[in-house]
Amino acid sequence: MITWQEDSPIVKAARRVAQTLRAAGFQAYWVGGCVRDARLGRDPKDIDVATNATPEQALALFPRALAIGAQFGVICVIDHGVQTEIATFRNDGAYVDGRRPTSVCFSTPEEDAARRDFTINALFYDPENGEIRDFTGGQADMQARILRAIGKPAQRFEEDALRLLRAVRFAMRFDLTIEAETFAAIQEKAPGIHRVSAERIRDELVRIFTGPRPGAALQLISETKLLSEVLPEVEVMHGVEQPPQYHPEGDVFTHTVLSLDHLPPDPSPTLAIATLLHDVGKPPTFVMADRIRFNQHASVGADMVDGICRRLKFSNDERERIVALVRDHMQFLHVQEMRPSNLRRFIGQEHFDEHLALHRCDCLSSHRNLDNYVFCQERLREYAEASTEPVLPPPFLNGDALIRTGYKPGPHMGEILRAAHEAQLDGELHTAEEALEWVKTRYPQ
């Protein structure tokens, strides 16, 4: 028996939808991820209803519903701000684009279950009597902690190649072992992931690496041969040795796995992806000199990450944040020797909390020395206690102020303003008046 949170607006709305369908003489079951989650003791984020009512019949019962995918038998009912999808039991025709069937045929619950991806996602729940209808063995697989594709695994992955990555996400999220035949089919069909749009791959990767056990997820993506397809720049980290005095944990791939596992709970997508990619510049910069070195790997990696983010269609803002995280992650080595102005610029930059979190992951997965992490935290605290200004305050002077004083516009003005701001951040200047006199003295007209 499944226990639902009956006061939840989601549950209430789904019950009203099912009751309306039943009152009109149709079947109505809750189906898919909501049943899986509830069966595992988790609160579902939404509830989908499956029925033998056609889209036209359902729309007649819910005239204000949205026909979001009526050609596939799906409509959406909005009730008190809650969206509930209603889908007609169906068989799918051939898949030619690796995502959607060319046609659908309305059918029965048994046939509807057979066209779904994994057994744990094919459970039907009767909200009237509380019974579960299980046509594919999903409950037994849950009990055995197994993720199994329905029917012929290779066919399921041919139908929608994104299921290859979804298998990894479900295995991590629910702590499941991928069944042997399903695992072999993922390895065989891994090249098919290229039939999936970059946006869908990106979204799935973000869900995986912001979810539970991201380090184990990276290992599993590699073992399933998907990593060499979606992120070959990470796959080649295998076997790239590191200097043991700084990296006793092993090669670059092992370091990346451990770094991911030190992410905070529910990390931002930009932090998670930057942690995954922060050492992507090491394989191409590996040299053996007096010791193993990776000269300029942060800047090389930043250029590579810019290309990866463009390939995966991240937004410009996300791409710039991820690139900055990778580019600057080695700057922490120098924070205790930085001039005050440089330190304030560094720790006062936007999203510095992500930079600090990545540095912590980097340290804990290698030498475990957090001195620079603690140093930055202390400086941030000191700046916050000493002033109501931000860590990186705006400059006292701007171009208009210099022009009013008689300075002529030109490239030299930028140099003057940068020098004045530097002196301000170093604590030499305290007011705009002081800054203007400072400029007059050092840069006479």
N, C-alpha and C positions, 0 to 999 in steps of 0.2 A: 504493500500500500504506500502510495506517495502522499506526503503531507505538503500542502500548498499554503502560502501565506495569504489567507483569505481576505485580509483587509487591504491587500495590494491592489492599486488601481488596474494594474496589468491583468491580474487574475479576475477581478470583477468584470472588466470589459470582455475578456475572453469567455467568461461564463454567459454573459448576455448574448454574445454572438452565437455560441453553441445552442443556447436555449431557443433563440429565434429560428435557427435552422431546423432544430428538432421539432419545434411547434409546427413548422411548415411541412413536416414529413420527410425531412432529409437526414442523412447521417452526419454526425459532426464529431470529430476527434481532435484533440490537441496532439501535435506531432513534431518530431524532430528534436532540435537542440533543447527546447524547453523541457521536454520529457526526460531527456538525458540529464540535464542539469538538476532537475528536481529529484530524479532517481539517485543522483550522487549527493543529495543534500545541499545543493546550491540554489540560490534564488535566480530564476531565469530573468533575462533582461527583456524578453518579449515572448509572446505566445502565438504560434501559428496554428490556424485551424484548417483541417482537411475535411472535405465533404464530397458527397456525390452530386451536389447541386452544381449545375453548369454556371459559368460566369454570368450568363444572362439571367438565370434563375436567382442567383445570389444578389445581383444588382437590383432585381425587382424587390427583394426583401430589404435591401439596404440602399435606397435610392440616392443617398448622398455619398456613397462609397466611391473610391477612385479606382478606375480600371488600369492599374499600374502595369499589368502584364496579362491582360485578358487573353492574348493569343496563346499564352502558356497556362491559362486557367487560373490567374491570380488577380484578386482585387484587394483593396485595402479599405477597411472600415475605421473611421476616426470617431471615437466615442469618449467624450469628456477629456479630450486631449490625448487619449491613448490610441495608438495605431495597432490594429490587429489585422494580419494578413489572412485571407481566406483563399485556399487553393483547392481546385477540383482534383480528385484522384486522377492520375494520368499515367499513360505509357509514353515514353519519348521515342521519337523517330531517330533517324541517323544524325550524328553530330559531325559537322564538316568544318567548323571553325575552332574546335577545341574548347568550346564554351557553351553553346546553346544548341538544342535540337532543331532540326529543320522543320519538324512538325510534332504535334502531340495528339494523343488519342485518349479521351477520357475513359477511365477504367474503374478498378476496384482498389480497396486498401492494400490487398496482397500485391497487386501489380505495381501500385504506387511505391510500396516499400522496396520492391525489387530494383527500382531504377535509381535509388538514392546511393550516396557514396559509401558510408561505413555503417556497420550494423548498429553501433551505439547511437546513430542519428536516425534510425528508422523505426523507432518505437512510437506506437499510437496509444494515446490515453483517452479513456472514455470519461468525460467530466461528470456524467450522470451517475455512473455506478462505481467509479474509481478503479476500473480494471485497466490493465495494460494489455494491448494486443501486440505481440512480438512475432513477426513473420520471418525474421532473419537470424535469430539467436543473439540479439543485442544484449539481453539481460545476462546470459551466460558469459558473454565476452566481458561485460562490465565486472562480473564477479571474478573472472580470471585475470582481470587487468590487461586485456588484449584489445588492440585496434585491428580490425579486420575489414577489408573491403568486401562489399556485397557481391556475390556471384563471382564472375571472373575478374580478378583485380586489374589485369591489363586492359580489359574493356572499359572498366570504370575510369581509368586514367586517360584512356584515349578520348573518352567523352568530354572530360574537362580536365586539362592538364594541371590546372591550379590545385587539384586534389593532391598532387604530389607533395606540394608544400603544406597543404592543410593537414596532411597525415602527420607531418613533423609537429605542427602546432598542437594538434589534438593529443599526440603522444606526450608532449611536454606538459600541456595544461592539465591533463587528467592522470598523469603518471602511468602511462600505458606502454606496453611492449608491442611493437608492430609485428603482427603475425608473419610467419616466414614467407608464405606465398605472396602476401601483400608487399613485404619488404623487397623481395626479388623483383616484383613487377615495377616498383618505384625505381629501382636501379636500372632496369631495362628501358623504362620509358622516360628516364630523366631528360634526355635531349628534347623531348616533346614540350618541355616547359617554355621553349622559345616561341611556341604558338600562342602563349599568353601575353597579354599586353604588359608593357613595362609598369603601368600604374597598378595593375592587379598584383604583380610580383612584389612591387615596392610595399604595398599595403600589407601583404601577407608577411613579408620580412619584418616590417615594423611590429606587427602583432606578435610575431615569434620572439623578437629580441627585447620587447618591453614586457613580455610575459614571464612566467615562472621558468627557472632553470635555463637561462639563455646560453650558458656555457655548454651544457649538455646538448642543447638544441643545435649549436654550431657543430659539435661533434657528429650529431646524427645527420645533419644536412650533408656533411662531408661523406659519411659512411654510405648514404643513399645515392651518392654520385651527383647530387643536385648542386653542391657548392661549386664544382668546376664549371657548371652551366650558368649559374646566376651570378657568382662572384669568384671568377677564376683568380683574381688578385689576392683573395684570402686563401684559397686552396693551396697556392704555391708557398704559403708560409710553413707548410709541413717540412720538417727536416732542416730548416734554416737555423743553424746554431747561433747561440748568443754567448757573450762573455760570462762565464759562470760566476765571477765575482760580483756581477750585478744582476744576473739572471740565473739563480740556482734552479729555477723551476724547469728549465729545458728550452726547447726551441720556440720560435716566434708563434707558432700555432698554439702550443700549450699555454704560452703567456696570454694570448688573446682569449682563450677559453676561460682561464682563471680571472682575467680582467672583467669579462662579462658576468661572471658569477659574483663579483663584488659590487655590481650595480645596486643602487638603492631600490627599494620596492617601487613599482610603478614609475620607472624613469621616463623622462621625456623622450620622444622619438629621436630628437637630435642627439641627446646624450648617448642613447643606446647604440645608434648607428655609428657615431663617432668612436665609441669604445670598440666596436667591432672592427673599425677601419683605422684606428689610430697608428698602428705600426705597418700599414700596407706598403709604406715606402722602404721597409727593411730588406725584403728579398732583392730588389734591384740595386740596392746600395751596399750590399754585403761585400766587405773586403777583409782579407787577413793581412794585417800589418804587424805591428808589435803585439797586437791582440786583435780579436774580432772587432771590427768597427762598421758603423752604418752612417757614413758621413752624409750630413744634410738630409737624413731620412725623413725628418718632419716636413721640410719644404717640398721634397720630392713626393712624399705621401699626400700633401695638401693638393698638389696638382693632379695626382691620380684620383683623389677623392672628388675633386671638382668634376672630373669626367664621369666617375661612377654615379654621382648624384644626378648629373644631366641625363645619363643613360636610363636611370630609374625614374626620371621625371619628378624629382623632388621640387618643391616650390623654390623660388629664388631665395626667399628668406631662410628656409630650412637648409638649402645648399650652402649658403654663406656661413650659417652658424656651424654646420658640420665641418666645413673646410677650416674655419677659424680654430675650432677645437683641435683638429689634427695638426694644423700649422704651429700652434702655440704650446703644444703639450710638453715640449722640452724646455720651455722658458722657466719652468719651476726650478730647474737646476741652479738658476742664477738669482733667485729672488732675494736672498740674504745679502748679496753684494750690489744690488741695484741702487742707483741714486734714488732719492725720495721721489723725484719727478717721474722717473721710469717705473718705479714700483706703483705709484698711484695710477699711472696710465694703465698698467697691466691689471691690477686688481680692481680698478674702477671701470673696466670695460663692461659693456652690456653682456648679460648672461654669464658673469664670472662664476656664479654658483655651479654652472655646468663644467667649466674649466676645472674648478676645484674638485668636483666629484670625479671627473675623469682622472685627475692626478692621483686621487686616493685609490681608485681602481688599479691604476698603473703601478703604484708602489706596493699595494697589498699583494699583487700577483707576481712580484719579483723580490726585491731586497727588503721590503716591508719597513723601510725607513720613512716615517711620516714627519720628519723635522720641518721640511719646507711647507707641508700642508698645515701644520700647527702654526708655523710662522705667519702664513698668510691669514689664517683665522684671527690670530692675535692682532695683526696690523688692522684688519677690518674692524675689529672690536674697538681698537684705540681710536681710529678715525671717527667711528660712530659716536664714541663718548666725548671726543674733544671738540666736535663741531656739529652744527645742524646742517652743514653743507654736505653734498654727496662726496664720496671718496674722490671722484674726479670732478672738481668744481669747474664751472664754465670760466673762460678767460676774462680777466678784468677789462681787456681792451679788444676792440674790433677795428675793422678797416675804417669805418665812419669816424671813430674817435681820432685816428691818426690823420685822416684827411682834414678834419676840423682844425687840427693843430698845424696843418701846413704841409704834411707829407703828401707826395704825389703818388697816385696809384701805380702799381707795377709789380713785377715778380719779387722785388726786394721787400715789399710790404709783408708778404707771407712769411718771409724769413724773420722779419722783425717781430711779427705777432707770435710765431712759434717760440722764439727765444724768450719773449716776455712771459708767455704761458709756462715755459719750462722753469723760469725763475720763480714764478708764482707757486708752482707745484713743489719746488725745492724749499719753500718757506722763506724766500728772500723778499718777497713782496706781499703786502697785506691789504692794500687798497688800490683802487683804480688810479688815484692821484699818485701814489708811489710808483705804480707801473708806468705812468706817463712820464714822470721825471726820470725814471730808469732808462726809458727809451731815448729821451732827449740827450741824456748823457752819453749813452753808448752808440747811438745812431744819429749823430747831429746832421741836420739838413745842409 
